[in-house]
Amino acid sequence: MKTEELINQIRKKKSFLCVGLDTDLEKIPPHLLKEEDPIFEFNKAIIEATQEFCVAYKPNIAFYEAYGIKGWKSLEKTIDYLNTHYPEQFTIADAKRGDIGNTSTRYAKAFFEELNFDSITIAPYMGKDSVEPFLAFKHKHTIILALTSNVGAFDFQTKKVDGQELYKMVLSTSKTYENPQNLMYVVGATKAEFLKDIRKIIPESFLLVPGVGAQGGNLQDVCKFGITENIGLLVNSSRGIIYASSDEHFASSAKEQAKKIQLEMKIELDKLK
């Protein structure tokens, strides 16, 4: 998907919501466990309930790999369902891959060609030759982990190297990679106060922002410092939406929560006029 198509969807839906599909058999409604593929049935219901209020879906790959081949098949069915029924939705493989060049190329083929995701999250620690194989795919997006929302982010990401924070070096250096127009970045909502400096380095790039809701991030703060004329934000909510309820009405509860966030986003988007 081209960036322009994503922007058009955001403007059309008045939403920059990404729904995280972190599907856990221990948390989904018990009645679904009777189904042949409970993970897919849960995802399908969540997608149908929330698709009008969001512009992206982000399956966290670990939640599928944890169940072996059955989980991988559930992932395949989920992405196929999205691409078939809702091709306008931007899809993110939250895989956090990143390895030497030939390995990264195989990861890219797996998620971009075999599964046909629009994007993938990448750990940039191994540098240029681990990232550029993903960037080589036209109309696919590589989402680099820049400043994450977890507590351990301060272990390395904000440490200074030659007088500059490491995450800022990641942002600046990545702009020199081949096909940088295909780059997006993960910046945690719990780090909203950092967004002002981040926007000085990457003023127009799209940011994938996790941590709103369950992790304590604030949407208004994220928009205050991070939004651009072309929006430039995808704000993710996972647990707060998909596990809004654990009973048989889980889908309608997820819908209400997604709608609530979308209405908040509409207020922020209207400020751009």
N, C-alpha and C positions, 0 to 999 in steps of 0.2 A: 504494500500500500504506500502511495506517495504521501508525503507530509501534507500536501495541499488537500488531499482527500480527508485526512484526519481532521484538519482545521475546519473543513466544511461540515463535517459531522458534528463537531463541537458547537459550531454556530447554529446549526439546524436544531439540535437537541437541547441547546442551552445547558450543556453539561460537559464536564471534562472528567467524569467519574470512570474509574477503572475498578472492576469487581474482581477481587482475587479469589480464585477457585482453589483454596487450600483444603481440599476435601479429605476428611479424616473419618474412617469407619467408626471410630469410637465416639464421634460427636454428631453424626448425622442421625435423623429420626429413626428409632428402632424399627418401625414398620417397613422401612426401605431395605433392611437387611434380608428380607424374604425374596427380593428381586434377584434375577440372575446376575445383573451387574449393578449393584447398589450405588457405586460411585458415579457411573454415568447417569443413572436415573436421577440422582440428586443434582448433578450438574445441569442436566437438561431442564429440570424444574426451576432451578435458580436462573438459568439463562432466559427461559420463557417469561419468568416473573419480572426480571430486571432490565431486559434489553432495551426497553424504550427510554430508560433513564440513564444509561451509560453509553460510553463510546468505545470501551475496551474491556477485554477479559485477560486475566493473568493467572493461568494455572501454575502453581508452585510445583515444579517437577518432582521434588523430593517426596511429596505426598502420593505420587503415583509409583515412583521407583520402589518405594517401601513395600509395595505389594507384589513385586516381581512382574512376571509377564502379564498377569491379570491386570495389574495397575497400569502397565504400559498400554494394554489394549483399551482400557477405560480412557486414557489420555488421547489415544488415536480417535476413538469414537467421539470424544468431546470436541476436538479441534475440527474433525470432519463435519460435525453437526453445526458448529459455528460458521465454517467456511461455506457450507451448503445453504443454510437457512438465513444467516446474518453476515454476509460477506462484507458489509460496511463496518463491522466491528473490527477494531484494531486488536490483534492478538499478540500476547507477550508470553514467551516461554521463559519463566523465571527459573533459569537453570544455573546461573552463576558459573558458567564454564570459563575456560581460559587456560591454554596450554601452548606448547611450542607449535610452530606453524602448521606442520602436516596434521597434527592432532586437532588443532582448532578448525582446520578445513573440514575434517570429518564431523566434528560437532556441528559446524555450520550446515553441512549437507543433511545431517539428520533432522535438524529443526527447521531449516528453510526449504529444503526440497522434499524430504520424505514426509514430514508432518505439515509442511506449508504454513508455519507461523510467520507473522509479519516481522517479529523482532525477537531478540533474546538478550537476557542480562548476562554481562561479562565481568569477571574479576580481572582488572588490568595489571595486577602485580608483576606478571612476567613480561610486560612491556609490549612494544610495537608489533613484534612478529607473532604475538599471541592474539592480537586484536584485529590486525588488518585482514586476515583470512575471512573474518565475518563481514568486514566492510566491503569486500569485493563483490558481494551479492547485490545486484541492482534492485532498488525499491524494497530492500530489506533494511531493518534498523538494528544497530548494535547499541545496547544500553549499558554504559559503563558504570560500575559502582564507584561513585565519587565520594559521597559523605553519607553514610548509612545511619539508620535510626536506632541501632542497638547501643547498649551501654559500652561495649567493647570498641566502638568506633574511635574512642579517644586513645586507645592503646597505640595506634599508628597514624590514623588518618589526619589528625590535627597536630601531630608532631612536626617541628620545623626542621627542614633540611636546607642548608645554605640560606637560612633566614626566611624561608617560605614554608608554609604548611604543606604537608604532603598532598592533601587533597587538591590544593590549588595547583601544584605541579602536575598532578594527573590531568586536571582540566586543561591547563595550558599546553602540555605536551601532546595531548590527544588531538589538538587542533592541527598538528603537523602531520598526522597520519594520512594515508591515502584515502580518498573519498570521505572526508570528515563530515560532509553534508548528511551522511547516513548515521551520524552519532546522536544519541540521546544520553541522558545521565540520571542515575539514581541519587536523589538527595532526600534524606529523611525529613518528615514533617516536624519531628522533634528537634530539628536543627534549623528551624525557620529563620532564626536571627542571623544565620550565616548566608542566607540567600542574597542579601544585598551585595556582598563581596563576590559571590558566585556569578551574579548577573554582570558584574564588571568584566569577567573573563569570558563568559559565554552568554552574551546578551539576548540571543534569539533562540538558542537551542531548546528543545523540549526536555522537560524534567519529569521523570517518573517519581512521584512523591508518596512513599508509604508512610504509615505511622499515624494517619488521621483516625481518630476514634479510639479504638481499643488501646493503642499505644500512647495516647495522650496528646497527639498533634492537633493543632488548631488551624482550621481551614482559612479563616480570615487572615491570620498571620502569614500563612503560605502565600496567599494571593497578594497581600500588601507588598511583599518583597520579591515575589517570584513571577507574577503574571506579566505578560508582554502584550503588544498590540495584536499578535497572532496567538494569544493565549499562552502557549509554551508550557502548559502544565497537563499532566495526567495524574490525578490524585487517586491513590488506591485505597480501597477499604475491603478487607477480607472478612475477618471474624465478625465485625460489627454488622455485616449484611447477611452473610450466608448462615450464620448461627444466631440470628435474631430470635429464633424460636426453634425448639427441638421437638415440637409436636407435629401432628399431621397438617397443620396450617403453616408450616415453615416457609413455604414459597410466598404466601401472601404477606407474611411478616417481613421477609427479605425485600419484597416489593415496596412495602411502606417505608422501610429504612432507606432504600435506594432513592425513592422519591423525595424523602426528606433532605437527603444530601444534595440531590439535583436542584431542589428549590433554593438551597443555600448558594449553590454554584451560579444559578441564574441571577441572583442578586449581585454577585461579584462580577459576572459578565456584563450586566447592564451598566455597571459603573464605567465600562470602557467606551460607551457611546458618547 
